[in-house]
Amino acid sequence: MGAYKYLDELWRKKQSDTMRFLLRIRCWEYRQLPALHRCTRPTRPSKARKLGYKAKQGYVIYRVRIRRGGRKKPVPKGQVYGKPNNAGINSLKNTRGLRAIAEERIGRACGSLRVLNSYWVNEDATYKYFEVILVDPQHNAIRNDPRINWIVNPVHKHRELRGLTAAGKKGRGLSSGRTNKHNPSRRGVWKRNNTWQARRYR
């Protein structure tokens, strides 16, 4: 077994004494840092490499802090002046996962970089922490590498905002192996199912 296999095994056993201690210490450190900050290297190198990271020029790792919990509706006095089916305030959940939101935040902050993927690193009662792999599409090391230069194309600008990363696809319901009913998009499917088309001469 290589070194990465051992690292993977450690991360699988998150309730072992070693990992509980490490995660607790790291969580304290992350709380002192800004909500978005750049890492010198990935916290989980084996996971990062599986998701496409290479330790070479043009690849960047950012750590993002996201507040946990549901999405309370931001209305004044907790009152929605409308129909009762829209009156919910507290029990609303976000359509997308927190990892997709983390990718979106860092994608907005680093507009010239492309989001490749992301992974979980830590959590406490209030926050979840994710590390996001970003790629610099202007760097020659990226542009000349046939394995990654697909991301240079302008069609991949802000793929995290359009639900094209792994976390975004999961939120769109495209990751399950079962028959997919969400193609080409949620709104497209709704429109198709709610449009009545009849032949002209029938």
NUMI-139767 format. One record per residue (C-alpha): residue in three letters; x, y, z. Coordinates in steps of 0.5 Angstrom, whole numbers, plus 500, padded with zeros to 3 digits. Example, Ala and Ser with C-alpha at 12.3 -4.5 7.8 and 13.67 -1.06 7.14 Angstrom:
REM residues 2
  resn   xx   yy   zz
   ALA  525  491  516
   SER  527  498  514
REM end
This chain:
REM residues 202
  resn   xx   yy   zz
   MET  500  500  500
   GLY  502  507  498
   ALA  502  513  503
   TYR  496  516  500
   LYS  492  509  502
   TYR  494  510  510
   LEU  492  517  509
   ASP  485  515  506
   GLU  484  510  512
   LEU  486  515  517
   TRP  480  520  514
   ARG  475  514  514
   LYS  476  513  522
   LYS  474  520  524
   GLN  472  518  531
   SER  479  515  532
   ASP  482  518  538
   THR  488  521  533
   MET  483  524  528
   ARG  478  527  534
   PHE  484  530  537
   LEU  487  533  530
   LEU  480  535  528
   ARG  479  539  534
   ILE  485  543  534
   ARG  484  544  527
   CYS  477  547  528
   TRP  480  552  533
   GLU  485  554  528
   TYR  480  555  522
   ARG  475  559  527
   GLN  481  564  528
   LEU  482  565  520
   PRO  478  569  515
   ALA  472  566  512
   LEU  475  565  506
   HIS  483  564  506
   ARG  488  561  501
   CYS  492  555  504
   THR  499  553  502
   ARG  497  546  501
   PRO  491  541  502
   THR  489  539  508
   ARG  487  532  505
   PRO  492  531  500
   SER  490  524  498
   LYS  483  527  497
   ALA  485  533  493
   ARG  489  529  488
   LYS  483  524  487
   LEU  479  530  485
   GLY  484  533  480
   TYR  489  537  484
   LYS  496  537  482
   ALA  502  540  486
   LYS  504  545  481
   GLN  504  552  478
   GLY  497  554  476
   TYR  493  550  482
   VAL  490  554  488
   ILE  487  551  494
   TYR  482  556  498
   ARG  479  554  505
   VAL  472  557  506
   ARG  467  557  512
   ILE  460  556  511
   ARG  455  557  517
   ARG  451  551  518
   GLY  443  550  518
   GLY  437  551  514
   ARG  435  557  510
   LYS  431  562  514
   LYS  427  566  510
   PRO  429  574  511
   VAL  423  577  512
   PRO  421  583  517
   LYS  418  581  523
   GLY  417  574  521
   GLN  411  576  517
   VAL  410  574  510
   TYR  404  578  507
   GLY  401  573  502
   LYS  398  566  501
   PRO  399  561  507
   ASN  403  556  503
   ASN  408  561  503
   ALA  408  563  510
   GLY  414  559  512
   ILE  419  562  516
   ASN  424  557  520
   SER  423  550  517
   LEU  426  552  510
   LYS  432  548  507
   ASN  437  551  502
   THR  436  547  495
   ARG  443  546  494
   GLY  448  543  499
   LEU  453  547  503
   ARG  459  545  499
   ALA  456  548  493
   ILE  455  554  496
   ALA  462  554  499
   GLU  464  553  491
   GLU  460  559  489
   ARG  463  564  494
   ILE  470  563  493
   GLY  468  563  485
   ARG  465  570  486
   ALA  471  572  490
   CYS  476  569  485
   GLY  473  571  479
   SER  479  570  474
   LEU  480  563  477
   ARG  476  556  475
   VAL  473  552  480
   LEU  475  545  479
   ASN  472  541  485
   SER  472  541  493
   TYR  471  537  499
   TRP  470  537  506
   VAL  475  538  511
   ASN  472  540  518
   GLU  466  542  522
   ASP  463  544  529
   ALA  457  546  531
   THR  456  553  527
   TYR  460  552  521
   LYS  462  547  516
   TYR  469  548  513
   PHE  471  546  505
   GLU  477  546  501
   VAL  476  548  494
   ILE  481  547  488
   LEU  482  552  483
   VAL  485  553  477
   ASP  488  559  474
   PRO  486  559  466
   GLN  492  564  464
   HIS  498  560  467
   ASN  502  557  461
   ALA  503  550  466
   ILE  495  549  465
   ARG  494  552  458
   ASN  500  547  456
   ASP  497  541  460
   PRO  492  536  456
   ARG  489  533  462
   ILE  487  540  465
   ASN  487  545  459
   TRP  479  543  457
   ILE  478  548  463
   VAL  481  554  459
   ASN  475  554  454
   PRO  470  560  456
   VAL  464  555  456
   HIS  467  553  463
   LYS  467  560  466
   HIS  464  560  473
   ARG  461  553  472
   GLU  460  553  480
   LEU  455  558  479
   ARG  451  554  474
   GLY  451  547  477
   LEU  456  544  473
   THR  461  542  479
   ALA  460  535  482
   ALA  457  539  488
   GLY  452  543  483
   LYS  450  537  479
   LYS  448  533  486
   GLY  444  539  488
   ARG  440  538  481
   GLY  439  531  482
   LEU  444  529  476
   SER  448  524  481
   SER  444  519  482
   GLY  444  512  478
   ARG  437  512  478
   THR  433  514  472
   ASN  434  521  471
   LYS  428  526  471
   HIS  431  533  471
   ASN  434  533  464
   PRO  436  538  461
   SER  434  542  467
   ARG  429  543  473
   ARG  425  549  470
   GLY  426  545  463
   VAL  422  539  466
   TRP  417  543  469
   LYS  416  547  463
   ARG  415  541  459
   ASN  411  537  463
   ASN  406  543  464
   THR  405  545  457
   TRP  400  542  453
   GLN  401  541  446
   ALA  396  539  441
   ARG  397  537  433
   ARG  393  543  429
   TYR  389  538  425
   ARG  386  533  430
REM end
